[in-house]
């Protein structure tokens, strides 16, 4: 059985080196991780006998580390594992290596470029791993590499890391590997990641500043209601003025005081409402209706469907170019979407093929696709479907860009409108009484002049 020499990091940040005997590298990495060791390097050893090695600074042998260790939990004795300041600092940095979307984008970009240069998967992964600085992500890539070396597909290992790789990303890689055209799949995955990252940054740039303004206005409204309004009324009463607070200020003050006194009632109503909605969404019918709402909701609905449909067409195009039939292409490509509505349309389309009817008809009947989309597919069925589908993808890219621009233009108006309503309410409830006090008109009634 082969022997592998490894360097790994314990959960306390110590670097350990030793050898492990296992049938392949994939199983060796799994065995290390079961013992809470994060592999840095795992290489096949050329010698089966233990060689004398130099003890390096900040590096401990495995025998010393495991002297007082339960390998199931890797609980290192504090007395035998005193780390230097450098060890603690190094551990704090490496432990906090959070995998970001940028890490995945850089990995995909590098992998795509290497595949274009005719690197095989193992060579490409090895090259990328050597240049990956994020140790957490590096360990995941080594897992993927071990799976590929053991004869598995990349996507099968990625499925174990669904919290790292997006669902759609994994299925794009799956489509590429099953169709035999991983390079094009990586290009599509890179476009998906970059577009998603760009959209998220744009939306954050619009929503976060306005959300901060909304929260600050809400806090000022509540604090002003609880502090400023009672102080103004006390001032009127102490000076003998017959002036009172505006009706809207009195009403809102009563509402806030009631919420503070009986806080458990609104909290219970909100909690019950949220629980009911979550429960309903998790039912089959509720989940389907929620996914239907995603495609029909104002502002975002058309954009969400256009993006999902474009990914489906891209995946189908990839499969058709590699000789798949339409039914097989639909079967493989449907995994690029997680929306139940689109999946039901795809299932209906495949059923139509089985009974000899048009596979385009269910998309047309769903009323989600535009007449232009279905008409291009119909023309493609009478000419060259792959060529027409390529033109459809180009058309969809332009359509998505237009929808995104429209959304970016409309969204700020909606957010500004909500913030504006809160601002007007703040002026009427809190600021107007304060201005009245500042102007001093209430003094006339206080001295009997009005």
MOVENDA-V380272 format. One record per residue. N is the residue number from 1. RES is the residue in three letters. SS is DSSP state (alpha for helix, beta for strand, coil for the rest). Layout:
# MOVENDA-V380272
((N/RES/SS) (N/RES/SS))
This chain:
# MOVENDA-V380272
((1/UNK/coil) (2/UNK/coil) (3/UNK/beta) (4/UNK/beta) (5/UNK/beta) (6/UNK/beta) (7/UNK/beta) (8/UNK/beta) (9/UNK/beta) (10/UNK/coil) (11/UNK/coil) (12/UNK/coil) (13/UNK/coil) (14/UNK/coil) (15/UNK/beta) (16/UNK/beta) (17/UNK/beta) (18/UNK/beta) (19/UNK/beta) (20/UNK/beta) (21/UNK/beta) (22/UNK/coil) (23/UNK/coil) (24/UNK/coil) (25/UNK/alpha) (26/UNK/alpha) (27/UNK/alpha) (28/UNK/alpha) (29/UNK/alpha) (30/UNK/alpha) (31/UNK/alpha) (32/UNK/alpha) (33/UNK/alpha) (34/UNK/alpha) (35/UNK/coil) (36/UNK/coil) (37/UNK/coil) (38/UNK/beta) (39/UNK/beta) (40/UNK/beta) (41/UNK/beta) (42/UNK/beta) (43/UNK/beta) (44/UNK/beta) (45/UNK/coil) (46/UNK/coil) (47/UNK/coil) (48/UNK/coil) (49/UNK/coil) (50/UNK/coil) (51/UNK/coil) (52/UNK/coil) (53/UNK/coil) (54/UNK/coil) (55/UNK/coil) (56/UNK/coil) (57/UNK/coil) (58/UNK/coil) (59/UNK/beta) (60/UNK/beta) (61/UNK/beta) (62/UNK/alpha) (63/UNK/alpha) (64/UNK/alpha) (65/UNK/alpha) (66/UNK/alpha) (67/UNK/alpha) (68/UNK/alpha) (69/UNK/coil) (70/UNK/coil) (71/UNK/coil) (72/UNK/coil) (73/UNK/coil) (74/UNK/coil) (75/UNK/coil) (76/UNK/coil) (77/UNK/coil) (78/UNK/coil) (79/UNK/coil) (80/UNK/coil) (81/UNK/coil) (82/UNK/coil) (83/UNK/coil) (84/UNK/coil) (85/UNK/alpha) (86/UNK/alpha) (87/UNK/alpha) (88/UNK/alpha) (89/UNK/alpha) (90/UNK/alpha) (91/UNK/alpha) (92/UNK/alpha) (93/UNK/alpha) (94/UNK/alpha) (95/UNK/alpha) (96/UNK/coil) (97/UNK/coil) (98/UNK/coil) (99/UNK/coil) (100/UNK/coil) (101/UNK/alpha) (102/UNK/alpha) (103/UNK/alpha) (104/UNK/alpha) (105/UNK/alpha) (106/UNK/alpha) (107/UNK/alpha) (108/UNK/alpha) (109/UNK/alpha) (110/UNK/alpha) (111/UNK/alpha) (112/UNK/alpha) (113/UNK/alpha) (114/UNK/alpha) (115/UNK/alpha) (116/UNK/alpha) (117/UNK/coil) (118/UNK/coil) (119/UNK/coil) (120/UNK/coil) (121/UNK/alpha) (122/UNK/alpha) (123/UNK/alpha) (124/UNK/alpha) (125/UNK/alpha) (126/UNK/alpha) (127/UNK/alpha) (128/UNK/alpha) (129/UNK/alpha) (130/UNK/alpha) (131/UNK/coil) (132/UNK/coil) (133/UNK/coil) (134/UNK/coil) (135/UNK/alpha) (136/UNK/alpha) (137/UNK/alpha) (138/UNK/alpha) (139/UNK/alpha) (140/UNK/alpha) (141/UNK/alpha) (142/UNK/alpha) (143/UNK/alpha) (144/UNK/alpha) (145/UNK/alpha) (146/UNK/alpha) (147/UNK/alpha) (148/UNK/alpha) (149/UNK/alpha) (150/UNK/coil) (151/UNK/coil) (152/UNK/coil) (153/UNK/coil) (154/UNK/alpha) (155/UNK/alpha) (156/UNK/alpha) (157/UNK/alpha) (158/UNK/alpha) (159/UNK/alpha) (160/UNK/alpha) (161/UNK/alpha) (162/UNK/coil) (163/UNK/coil) (164/UNK/coil) (165/UNK/coil) (166/UNK/coil) (167/UNK/alpha) (168/UNK/alpha) (169/UNK/alpha) (170/UNK/alpha) (171/UNK/alpha) (172/UNK/alpha) (173/UNK/alpha) (174/UNK/alpha) (175/UNK/alpha) (176/UNK/alpha) (177/UNK/alpha) (178/UNK/alpha) (179/UNK/alpha) (180/UNK/coil) (181/UNK/coil) (182/UNK/alpha) (183/UNK/alpha) (184/UNK/alpha) (185/UNK/alpha) (186/UNK/alpha) (187/UNK/alpha) (188/UNK/alpha) (189/UNK/alpha) (190/UNK/alpha) (191/UNK/alpha) (192/UNK/alpha) (193/UNK/alpha) (194/UNK/alpha) (195/UNK/alpha) (196/UNK/alpha) (197/UNK/alpha) (198/UNK/alpha) (199/UNK/alpha) (200/UNK/alpha) (201/UNK/alpha) (202/UNK/alpha) (203/UNK/alpha) (204/UNK/alpha) (205/UNK/alpha) (206/UNK/alpha) (207/UNK/alpha) (208/UNK/alpha) (209/UNK/alpha) (210/UNK/alpha) (211/UNK/alpha) (212/UNK/alpha) (213/UNK/alpha) (214/UNK/alpha) (215/UNK/alpha) (216/UNK/alpha) (217/UNK/alpha) (218/UNK/alpha) (219/UNK/alpha) (220/UNK/alpha) (221/UNK/alpha) (222/UNK/alpha) (223/UNK/alpha) (224/UNK/alpha) (225/UNK/alpha) (226/UNK/alpha) (227/UNK/alpha) (228/UNK/alpha) (229/UNK/alpha) (230/UNK/alpha) (231/UNK/alpha) (232/UNK/alpha) (233/UNK/alpha) (234/UNK/alpha) (235/UNK/alpha) (236/UNK/alpha) (237/UNK/alpha) (238/UNK/alpha) (239/UNK/coil) (240/UNK/coil) (241/UNK/coil) (242/UNK/coil) (243/UNK/coil) (244/UNK/coil) (245/UNK/coil) (246/UNK/coil) (247/UNK/alpha) (248/UNK/alpha) (249/UNK/alpha) (250/UNK/alpha) (251/UNK/alpha) (252/UNK/alpha) (253/UNK/alpha) (254/UNK/alpha) (255/UNK/alpha) (256/UNK/alpha) (257/UNK/alpha) (258/UNK/alpha) (259/UNK/alpha) (260/UNK/alpha) (261/UNK/alpha) (262/UNK/coil) (263/UNK/alpha) (264/UNK/alpha) (265/UNK/alpha) (266/UNK/alpha) (267/UNK/alpha) (268/UNK/alpha) (269/UNK/alpha) (270/UNK/alpha) (271/UNK/alpha) (272/UNK/alpha) (273/UNK/alpha) (274/UNK/alpha) (275/UNK/alpha) (276/UNK/alpha) (277/UNK/alpha) (278/UNK/alpha) (279/UNK/alpha) (280/UNK/alpha) (281/UNK/alpha) (282/UNK/alpha) (283/UNK/coil) (284/UNK/alpha) (285/UNK/alpha) (286/UNK/alpha) (287/UNK/alpha) (288/UNK/alpha) (289/UNK/alpha) (290/UNK/alpha) (291/UNK/alpha) (292/UNK/alpha) (293/UNK/alpha) (294/UNK/alpha) (295/UNK/alpha) (296/UNK/alpha) (297/UNK/coil) (298/UNK/coil) (299/UNK/coil) (300/UNK/coil) (301/UNK/alpha) (302/UNK/alpha) (303/UNK/alpha) (304/UNK/alpha) (305/UNK/alpha) (306/UNK/alpha) (307/UNK/alpha) (308/UNK/alpha) (309/UNK/alpha) (310/UNK/alpha) (311/UNK/alpha) (312/UNK/alpha) (313/UNK/alpha) (314/UNK/alpha) (315/UNK/alpha) (316/UNK/alpha) (317/UNK/alpha) (318/UNK/alpha) (319/UNK/alpha) (320/UNK/alpha) (321/UNK/alpha) (322/UNK/coil) (323/UNK/coil) (324/UNK/coil) (325/UNK/coil) (326/UNK/alpha) (327/UNK/alpha) (328/UNK/alpha) (329/UNK/alpha) (330/UNK/alpha) (331/UNK/alpha) (332/UNK/alpha) (333/UNK/alpha) (334/UNK/alpha) (335/UNK/alpha) (336/UNK/alpha) (337/UNK/coil) (338/UNK/coil) (339/UNK/coil) (340/UNK/alpha) (341/UNK/alpha) (342/UNK/alpha) (343/UNK/alpha) (344/UNK/alpha) (345/UNK/alpha) (346/UNK/alpha) (347/UNK/alpha) (348/UNK/alpha) (349/UNK/alpha) (350/UNK/alpha) (351/UNK/alpha) (352/UNK/alpha) (353/UNK/alpha) (354/UNK/alpha) (355/UNK/coil) (356/UNK/coil) (357/UNK/coil) (358/UNK/coil) (359/UNK/coil) (360/UNK/coil) (361/UNK/alpha) (362/UNK/alpha) (363/UNK/alpha) (364/UNK/alpha) (365/UNK/alpha) (366/UNK/coil) (367/UNK/coil) (368/UNK/coil) (369/UNK/coil) (370/UNK/coil) (371/UNK/alpha) (372/UNK/alpha) (373/UNK/alpha) (374/UNK/alpha) (375/UNK/alpha) (376/UNK/alpha) (377/UNK/alpha) (378/UNK/alpha) (379/UNK/alpha) (380/UNK/alpha) (381/UNK/alpha) (382/UNK/alpha) (383/UNK/coil) (384/UNK/coil) (385/UNK/alpha) (386/UNK/alpha) (387/UNK/alpha) (388/UNK/alpha) (389/UNK/alpha) (390/UNK/alpha) (391/UNK/alpha) (392/UNK/alpha) (393/UNK/alpha) (394/UNK/alpha) (395/UNK/alpha) (396/UNK/alpha) (397/UNK/alpha) (398/UNK/alpha) (399/UNK/alpha) (400/UNK/alpha) (401/UNK/alpha) (402/UNK/alpha) (403/UNK/alpha) (404/UNK/alpha) (405/UNK/alpha) (406/UNK/alpha) (407/UNK/alpha) (408/UNK/alpha) (409/UNK/alpha) (410/UNK/alpha) (411/UNK/alpha) (412/UNK/alpha) (413/UNK/alpha) (414/UNK/alpha) (415/UNK/alpha) (416/UNK/alpha) (417/UNK/alpha) (418/UNK/alpha) (419/UNK/alpha) (420/UNK/alpha) (421/UNK/alpha) (422/UNK/alpha) (423/UNK/alpha) (424/UNK/alpha) (425/UNK/alpha) (426/UNK/alpha) (427/UNK/alpha) (428/UNK/alpha) (429/UNK/alpha) (430/UNK/alpha) (431/UNK/alpha) (432/UNK/alpha) (433/UNK/alpha) (434/UNK/alpha) (435/UNK/alpha) (436/UNK/alpha) (437/UNK/alpha) (438/UNK/alpha) (439/UNK/alpha) (440/UNK/coil) (441/UNK/coil) (442/UNK/alpha) (443/UNK/alpha) (444/UNK/alpha) (445/UNK/alpha) (446/UNK/alpha) (447/UNK/coil) (448/UNK/coil) (449/UNK/coil) (450/UNK/coil))
